[in-house]
Amino acid sequence: MQQQPILYNVQLDILSMTDDIQSFEESTVVLTDDAGRFLPCQVEQRFDVNDQEYLLLLPIDAPIEIFVWQTEADEDEVLVDIEEDQIDLVFPTAKAVLAEQNLVLQRSAITLTAAGEVPEAEEENCLTLELEELDEAGNPITEEFQILATCFFKDQEYTLCTPIEPLLIFAYRNADGNLEIVTPELFQLIRDGIEEKLFDLFE
């Protein structure tokens, strides 16, 4: 399973975002990408590190991941994220399947999302995937997902999931006043300051 680096279940996307659509209200911002896709987010926290304001954002709608079964060299089957170009092909089918649960699949920025009420997670509908990244102790990082549905496209089975833990996004305002996502490189530079702030906030 290939994903961007995650810390505190924070996805660090190397994307430049702006809030051209402007905020719905003071506690909400809308991130947009170069393709014109947008992602409404709730501002969970604001804090300063090295005289720079950072925002901790939570998508308003449920993040959605689409996985596909893939056979590896040892013939074991594993679930992996589908590639960006596959999303456009599978999207209509996935949208129709989620619509049966009164969920509206959206081609939003950073991550697919689903508007509507996600059913309560049950143990039999959850799975744990092992990421490629390792923690500080050298152990594989895992992430839990709730399976919402499965669908077939061209005889290939796809699994539609939402993460159990909230997807939190770090962002900051650049010199032009636009929001940008904190890149992995920048995160490493400010990591100690951010961890200290988060520890104080959640203590």
C-alpha positions in Angstrom: 0.0 0.0 0.0 1.6 3.3 -1.1 0.8 6.5 0.8 2.3 9.8 1.6 4.1 10.0 5.0 1.6 10.1 7.9 2.1 11.3 11.5 -0.8 11.6 13.9 -2.8 10.3 11.0 -1.9 13.5 9.1 -1.5 13.1 5.4 1.3 15.3 4.0 0.4 15.9 0.4 2.9 17.7 -1.9 0.3 20.0 -3.3 -0.1 23.7 -3.4 -3.5 24.8 -2.4 -5.3 28.1 -2.4 -8.5 29.2 -0.7 -9.8 31.2 -3.8 -13.3 30.1 -3.0 -12.8 31.8 0.4 -14.1 30.5 3.7 -17.6 29.4 4.3 -17.3 30.9 7.8 -14.4 31.8 10.1 -13.9 28.2 11.3 -14.1 26.7 7.7 -11.7 27.0 4.8 -11.9 25.6 1.2 -8.7 24.2 -0.3 -8.5 24.0 -4.1 -5.8 22.4 -6.3 -4.5 23.2 -9.7 -7.2 21.0 -11.3 -9.9 23.1 -9.8 -11.0 20.4 -7.3 -11.8 21.6 -3.8 -11.9 20.3 -0.3 -13.9 22.0 2.5 -12.2 21.7 5.8 -13.0 22.5 9.4 -10.2 24.5 11.2 -9.5 22.3 14.2 -6.6 24.3 15.6 -4.4 27.3 14.8 -0.9 27.7 16.3 2.3 29.5 15.6 5.7 27.9 15.0 8.7 30.2 14.4 6.4 33.2 13.8 4.4 31.3 11.2 0.8 30.5 11.6 -0.2 26.9 10.9 -3.6 25.4 10.7 -4.7 21.9 11.5 -7.6 21.0 9.2 -10.2 18.2 9.2 -12.1 17.5 5.9 -15.9 18.1 6.4 -16.9 15.1 4.3 -15.6 11.5 4.9 -12.3 10.7 3.1 -12.6 7.8 0.7 -9.8 5.4 -0.4 -10.2 3.0 -3.3 -8.1 -0.2 -3.1 -7.6 -3.0 -5.5 -6.3 -6.5 -5.0 -2.9 -7.0 -6.5 -0.8 -10.2 -6.9 2.8 -9.8 -5.8 5.9 -11.7 -6.9 5.3 -14.4 -4.3 1.8 -14.8 -5.5 0.3 -13.3 -2.3 -2.6 -10.9 -2.9 -2.5 -7.5 -1.2 -4.7 -4.5 -1.2 -3.1 -1.4 -2.8 -4.2 2.1 -3.6 -5.3 2.6 -7.2 -3.3 5.0 -9.4 -4.5 8.5 -10.1 -5.4 7.6 -13.8 -7.5 4.6 -12.6 -9.7 6.8 -10.4 -11.3 8.5 -13.3 -12.2 5.1 -14.8 -13.6 3.5 -11.7 -15.2 6.7 -10.3 -18.6 6.4 -12.0 -19.0 2.8 -10.8 -17.8 3.6 -7.3 -20.2 6.6 -7.1 -23.2 4.5 -8.1 -22.4 1.9 -5.5 -22.0 4.4 -2.7 -25.2 6.1 -3.8 -27.0 3.0 -2.7 -25.9 3.9 0.9 -27.0 7.6 0.4 -23.4 8.7 0.1 -22.3 11.1 -2.6 -18.8 10.3 -3.9 -16.9 13.5 -4.7 -13.7 14.1 -6.8 -12.3 16.5 -4.2 -8.7 17.8 -3.8 -6.1 15.8 -1.8 -8.5 12.8 -1.3 -11.8 11.5 -2.6 -14.6 12.3 -0.2 -18.2 11.2 0.4 -21.0 13.5 1.5 -23.6 12.0 3.7 -23.9 9.9 6.9 -21.3 7.1 7.0 -22.7 4.0 8.8 -21.2 3.2 12.2 -18.1 1.0 11.9 -18.5 -2.6 12.9 -15.6 -5.0 13.6 -16.4 -7.3 10.7 -16.4 -4.4 8.3 -12.9 -3.1 9.3 -9.5 -4.0 8.0 -5.9 -3.0 9.0 -3.4 -2.3 6.2 0.3 -2.2 6.6 1.9 0.9 5.2 5.4 1.1 3.6 6.6 3.5 6.2 8.2 2.5 9.5 7.8 4.0 12.9 10.7 5.3 15.0 11.2 1.7 16.4 11.5 0.3 12.9 8.1 -1.4 13.0 5.6 -1.1 10.0 3.0 1.6 10.4 -0.5 0.3 10.1 -3.8 2.1 9.4 -7.4 0.9 10.0 -10.2 1.4 7.5 -13.9 0.8 7.4 -15.1 -1.0 4.3 -18.1 0.8 2.9 -18.6 -1.2 -0.3 -17.0 -3.2 -3.0 -17.6 -2.9 -6.8 -16.4 -4.5 -10.0 -15.0 -2.7 -13.1 -13.8 -4.7 -16.1 -13.8 -7.9 -14.0 -11.6 -6.3 -11.3 -12.8 -6.0 -7.7 -12.4 -2.7 -5.9 -12.8 -2.0 -2.2 -14.2 1.4 -1.1 -13.0 2.4 2.4 -12.9 5.3 4.8 -10.1 5.6 7.5 -11.2 5.0 11.1 -9.0 7.8 12.4 -9.6 11.4 11.3 -7.5 12.6 8.3 -5.9 15.8 9.7 -4.1 18.1 7.3 -1.4 20.7 8.2 -1.5 23.9 6.2 -0.1 27.4 6.4 -0.6 30.8 4.7 2.1 31.8 2.3 3.3 35.4 1.6 0.4 35.9 -0.8 -2.1 34.9 1.9 -3.0 31.6 0.2 -3.1 28.3 2.0 -0.5 25.7 1.2 -0.2 22.2 2.4 2.9 21.5 4.6 5.2 19.3 2.5 7.2 16.4 4.0 10.4 18.4 3.7 8.9 21.4 5.5 7.4 19.2 8.1 10.7 17.7 9.1 12.1 21.2 9.6 9.2 22.2 11.9 8.5 18.8 13.4 9.7 19.5 16.9 7.8 22.7 17.1 4.6 21.1 15.8 4.8 18.1 18.1 5.3 20.4 21.1 2.2 22.5 20.1 0.1 19.3 19.5 1.2 17.9 22.9 0.1 21.1 24.6 -3.2 21.2 22.7 -4.3 17.6 23.3 -2.9 17.3 26.8 
